[in-house]
C-alpha cells in the first residue's frame, strides 16, 4: 500500500516493476497465485461482467477449482489457520491484519506448513 511505502504516490520505477510481475507462477503441477486461479477462462471472468481475465486472477474469491491436475497455493481470503486440501492450500493467515500478524509459508512437494508470528523487535539497533 502507499502507506507501507511512506508515500502518497508510488514512484514510476515501482509501478513499472509491479506491472511487469506475472499474475501466477506455475512449476510443473504446482500453481501459485493470489486467488488460486491461473490461466483464467474468459467465461468465468464474464460472470463478473469483466472483459479481462486479469480481474479474476486478482479478485475472484471462489475456491472451487476445476480438476485440472494442478495443486494450487493461494491467499486472498485469510483464515486463522491455513486451509490445506487435496488439490489446494489457502495459506493466507492474516499477516497484514492487526490481531493476526502471522506469516505462513508452504513447502512443496511435502505440503509442510511453516508459520511465523510477527515480531516488532528491530533486527538492527539504531545508532545513537
C-alpha positions in Angstrom: 0.0 0.0 0.0 1.0 3.6 -0.3 1.3 3.8 3.5 3.8 1.0 3.6 6.0 2.9 1.1 5.7 6.0 3.3 4.4 7.9 0.3 1.3 9.4 -1.2 2.3 8.3 -4.7 4.4 5.3 -5.8 7.5 6.1 -7.8 7.2 5.2 -11.5 10.1 2.7 -11.1 7.9 0.7 -8.5 4.8 0.9 -10.7 6.8 -0.4 -13.7 8.2 -3.2 -11.6 4.7 -4.2 -10.4 3.2 -4.0 -13.9 5.8 -6.5 -15.1 5.1 -9.1 -12.4 3.2 -12.3 -13.6 -0.3 -13.0 -12.3 0.6 -16.5 -11.3 3.6 -18.9 -11.3 3.4 -22.5 -12.4 6.1 -25.1 -11.6 5.1 -28.4 -13.1 1.8 -29.3 -11.3 2.1 -26.5 -8.7 0.3 -23.2 -9.4 0.9 -20.3 -7.1 -1.3 -17.2 -7.3 -3.1 -14.6 -5.3 -6.6 -16.2 -5.8 -5.7 -19.7 -6.7 -6.7 -19.2 -10.3 -4.3 -19.1 -13.3 -4.9 -19.3 -17.0 -8.4 -17.8 -16.3 -11.1 -18.8 -18.8 -13.0 -15.9 -20.3 -16.3 -17.5 -19.4 -15.5 -17.3 -15.7 -14.4 -13.7 -16.0 -17.7 -12.9 -17.8 -19.6 -13.9 -14.6 -18.4 -10.6 -13.2 -19.0 -8.6 -16.3 -15.3 -8.3 -16.9 -13.7 -8.4 -20.3 -10.3 -9.1 -18.8 -9.5 -12.4 -17.0 -6.9 -10.2 -15.1 -9.7 -9.1 -12.7 -10.5 -12.7 -11.9 -6.8 -13.5 -11.3 -6.7 -10.7 -8.8 -10.0 -10.6 -7.1 -12.0 -13.8 -7.6 -12.9 -15.5 -4.2 -14.4 -18.8 -5.4 -12.2 -21.6 -4.1 -13.9 -24.4 -6.1 -11.4 -25.2 -8.7 -11.9 -27.3 -11.8 -9.9 -30.6 -11.6 -7.0 -30.0 -13.9 -4.2 -31.9 -12.2 -2.7 -28.7 -10.6 -2.1 -28.2 -6.9 -2.9 -24.6 -6.1 -1.4 -22.4 -3.3 -3.0 -19.1 -2.8 -4.2 -16.5 -0.3 -6.6 -13.5 -0.8 -9.1 -14.5 1.9 -7.5 -15.0 5.3 -8.2 -17.7 7.9 -6.9 -18.1 11.4 -5.2 -21.4 10.3 -4.0 -22.4 6.8 -6.6 -24.5 4.9 -4.9 -27.5 3.3 -6.9 -29.7 1.0 -6.1 -32.5 -1.5 -5.9 -30.1 -4.5 -5.3 -26.6 -3.0 -3.9 -24.7 0.0 -5.0 -21.3 1.2 -2.1 -20.1 3.3 -3.3 -16.5 4.0 -3.3 -16.3 7.8 -3.8 -12.5 8.0 -0.2 -11.3 8.3 -1.4 -7.8 7.2 -4.1 -7.5 9.9 -3.8 -6.3 13.5 -4.5 -9.1 15.9 -3.5 -11.8 13.5 0.0 -11.0 12.3 1.1 -14.5 11.3 3.0 -15.2 8.1 2.6 -18.6 6.6 4.8 -20.4 4.1 4.2 -23.7 2.2 6.8 -26.2 1.2 6.3 -28.1 -2.0 6.0 -31.0 -2.5 5.9 -32.0 1.2 3.0 -29.7 1.8 4.7 -28.7 5.1 3.4 -25.5 6.7 5.8 -23.0 8.3 4.3 -20.2 10.4 5.9 -17.2 12.0 4.3 -14.7 14.3 5.0 -11.0 13.6 7.6 -9.6 16.0 8.1 -5.9 16.3 11.6 -6.3 17.7 14.0 -4.4 15.4 16.5 -6.5 13.6 19.1 -3.8 13.7 19.6 -1.4 16.6 19.7 2.2 15.6 23.0 4.0 16.3 22.6 6.7 18.9 
